[in-house]
Amino acid sequence: MKKLTIALSFIAFAIPFQSCNPEEVLNGLSQGLSNDEVVKGLKSALSVGTDSSVKRLSATDGYFKDMAVKILLPPEAAPIFDKVSKIPGGQALIDKTIEAINRSAEDAAPQAANIFVDAITNISIADGMNILKGHDSAATGYLKDNTYDSLKGVFAPKINASLGKPIVFNASAASLYTELVDGYNTASLNGILWPKITQNTLGDYVTAKALTGLFHKVAVEEGKIRTDVSHRVNDILKKVFGE
């Protein structure tokens, strides 16, 4: 299952090394490989890449300590948290909330594995050729187009459940955020005195950021396949992309 997740990403990235011209690459492949072998290689590449991405992000600190994907509080709520940080204990509360946000994304990340597997399994020969002839992130783009809605559907409940866990005085990150935003908006007379904050719940925001981070990591893995022979970790990848 986990080896079916990153093949497409790696193929779209690795093949360009063979030649600067995509048509030359395809011509070269057609001379020695069947269409089935090319698609098999693409599937293997995507499987390797997505498996690696999911494992890294689902580990403790997968999001929290990776600055490329770490999820911070919604930017529009900055005026609230600037003030909260100046109150005794306020910065510690903010830090706990940010940690809880990232833990929720880490909790949700494993849900991506089966969805990626299904998308990769269903790659057709036409899909594979379009990926090979596409841009540098064509494989990641294919996965995003074919999995985003499904991923959102399974990430959101997991993230909402995690955000609902108490982090201080039986209050959760979700409830603390909502109470702060609602209080701020009330004090502003619903936007009359200063701009109203429209993002008063964390769930949708964190889900979107978690998925952005996930596809960022898949794209990174795709790039490794393109540029680093050592990331072609099995025979079909070496056969399709070269050793």
C-alpha positions in Angstrom: 0.0 0.0 0.0 2.7 2.5 1.0 4.7 1.7 -2.1 1.9 2.7 -4.3 1.9 6.4 -3.2 4.6 8.4 -4.9 5.4 6.9 -8.3 3.9 9.6 -10.5 5.7 12.4 -8.6 9.0 10.8 -9.1 8.5 10.0 -12.7 7.6 13.5 -13.8 10.7 14.7 -11.9 13.2 12.1 -12.8 12.7 11.7 -16.6 13.7 15.2 -17.4 17.3 14.3 -16.4 17.5 12.0 -19.3 17.1 14.9 -21.7 16.2 18.6 -21.8 13.6 17.9 -24.4 10.5 16.0 -23.2 9.9 14.6 -26.7 13.4 13.2 -26.8 12.8 11.6 -23.4 9.5 10.0 -24.6 11.2 8.8 -27.8 14.0 7.2 -25.8 11.6 5.5 -23.5 9.5 4.1 -26.4 12.5 2.4 -27.9 13.3 0.3 -24.9 10.2 0.2 -22.7 6.5 -0.6 -23.2 3.8 1.7 -22.2 2.9 -0.6 -19.4 6.5 -0.4 -18.1 6.4 3.4 -18.2 3.2 3.6 -16.3 4.4 1.0 -13.8 7.5 3.2 -13.2 5.3 6.3 -12.7 3.2 4.4 -10.2 6.2 3.2 -8.4 7.7 6.7 -8.3 4.5 8.2 -6.9 4.2 5.4 -4.4 7.7 6.0 -3.0 7.3 9.7 -2.9 3.9 9.9 -1.2 4.8 7.1 1.2 7.8 9.1 2.3 5.8 12.3 2.6 3.0 10.8 4.6 5.4 9.1 7.0 7.4 12.3 7.7 4.3 14.4 8.3 2.5 11.9 10.4 5.5 11.5 12.8 5.6 13.6 16.0 6.9 17.1 15.0 6.3 16.2 11.3 4.6 19.5 10.9 5.5 21.3 14.1 9.3 21.3 13.6 9.4 21.6 9.9 9.3 25.3 9.0 8.4 24.6 5.4 5.0 23.2 6.5 4.5 24.4 10.1 1.0 25.8 10.6 0.8 29.1 12.4 -2.3 31.0 13.6 -4.5 32.6 11.0 -2.7 35.9 9.9 -5.9 38.0 10.2 -6.0 37.1 14.0 -2.6 38.6 14.5 -4.0 41.7 16.3 -5.5 39.5 19.0 -2.5 37.4 19.6 -0.1 40.4 19.6 -2.1 41.6 22.6 -2.4 38.2 24.2 1.3 37.6 24.0 1.9 40.7 26.3 -0.3 39.3 29.1 1.4 37.1 31.7 1.2 33.5 30.5 -0.2 34.7 27.2 2.7 33.7 25.0 2.7 30.2 26.6 -0.9 29.9 25.7 -0.2 30.9 22.1 2.6 28.4 21.9 0.4 25.6 23.2 -2.3 26.5 20.6 0.2 26.5 17.7 1.5 23.1 18.9 -2.0 21.7 19.1 -2.7 23.0 15.6 0.3 21.1 14.2 -0.4 18.0 16.3 -3.9 17.9 14.7 -2.3 17.9 11.2 0.1 15.2 12.2 -2.9 13.1 13.5 -4.6 13.5 10.1 -1.7 12.8 7.8 -1.9 9.0 7.8 -5.4 9.3 6.3 -3.8 10.3 3.0 -2.1 6.9 2.4 -5.1 5.0 1.1 -6.4 7.9 -0.9 -3.1 8.3 -2.6 -2.9 4.6 -3.3 -6.3 4.6 -5.0 -5.4 7.6 -7.2 -2.0 6.0 -8.2 -3.6 2.6 -8.9 -6.1 4.3 -11.3 -3.4 6.0 -13.4 -4.0 5.2 -17.1 -1.5 5.1 -19.9 -2.9 8.4 -21.2 -2.5 9.9 -17.7 1.1 8.7 -17.5 2.0 10.2 -20.8 0.5 13.5 -19.9 2.5 13.5 -16.7 5.7 12.7 -18.5 5.1 15.5 -21.0 3.9 18.0 -18.4 5.6 20.6 -16.2 8.1 19.9 -13.4 5.3 19.3 -10.8 2.9 17.5 -13.2 2.8 14.4 -11.0 2.0 16.3 -7.9 -0.6 18.3 -9.8 -2.2 15.0 -11.0 -2.4 13.8 -7.4 -3.8 17.1 -6.1 -6.5 17.2 -8.9 -7.6 13.7 -8.2 -7.3 13.5 -4.4 -7.8 17.0 -2.8 -11.6 16.7 -2.1 -11.3 13.2 -0.7 -8.3 14.2 1.4 -10.2 17.2 2.7 -13.1 14.9 3.6 -10.9 12.6 5.8 -8.6 15.3 7.2 -11.3 17.6 8.4 -12.9 15.3 11.0 -9.6 14.1 12.3 -8.3 17.7 12.6 -11.5 18.9 14.3 -11.3 16.1 16.8 -7.7 16.9 17.6 -8.4 20.6 17.9 -11.2 19.8 20.4 -8.8 18.2 22.9 -8.2 20.2 26.1 -4.8 21.9 26.2 -5.3 24.2 29.3 -7.9 24.4 32.0 -10.2 22.0 30.0 -10.2 24.5 27.1 -9.2 23.3 23.6 -7.3 25.1 20.9 -10.6 25.3 18.9 -12.6 26.8 21.8 -9.9 29.2 22.9 -9.5 30.5 19.4 -13.3 30.9 18.8 -13.8 32.7 22.1 -10.9 35.1 21.5 -12.1 36.0 18.0 -15.7 36.3 19.1 -14.7 38.6 22.0 -12.5 40.7 19.7 -15.3 41.1 17.2 -17.8 42.0 19.8 -15.5 44.6 21.2 -15.1 46.0 17.7 -18.9 46.3 17.4 -18.7 43.7 14.7 -16.2 45.6 12.6 -17.2 49.2 13.2 -14.3 50.2 15.4 -11.7 48.0 13.7 -11.7 45.3 11.0 -13.8 42.2 11.9 -12.0 38.8 11.9 -14.0 36.5 9.7 -12.1 33.3 10.4 -13.5 32.4 13.8 -13.0 28.7 13.7 -9.7 26.8 13.3 -10.9 23.6 11.6 -11.2 24.7 8.0 -8.1 26.8 8.2 -5.9 24.1 9.6 -7.2 21.5 7.2 -6.3 23.7 4.2 -2.9 24.4 5.6 -2.3 20.7 6.4 -3.1 19.7 2.8 -0.9 22.5 1.4 2.0 21.1 3.5 1.3 17.6 2.3 1.4 18.5 -1.4 4.5 20.6 -0.8 6.3 17.5 0.6 5.1 15.4 -2.3 6.5 18.0 -4.7 9.8 18.0 -2.8 10.0 14.2 -3.2 9.2 14.5 -6.8 12.2 16.9 -7.2 14.5 14.4 -5.5 13.6 11.7 -8.0 14.3 14.2 -10.9 17.7 15.2 -9.6 19.1 12.5 -7.5 19.8 9.0 -8.8 20.0 7.7 -5.2 16.3 8.3 -4.9 15.5 5.8 -7.6 15.2 3.0 -5.1 13.9 0.1 -7.1 14.6 -1.7 -10.4 11.6 -0.2 -12.3 12.6 3.4 -11.3 16.2 2.7 -12.4 14.9 1.2 -15.7 12.5 4.1 -16.5 14.6 7.0 -15.2 18.2 5.7 -15.5 20.8 4.7 -13.0 
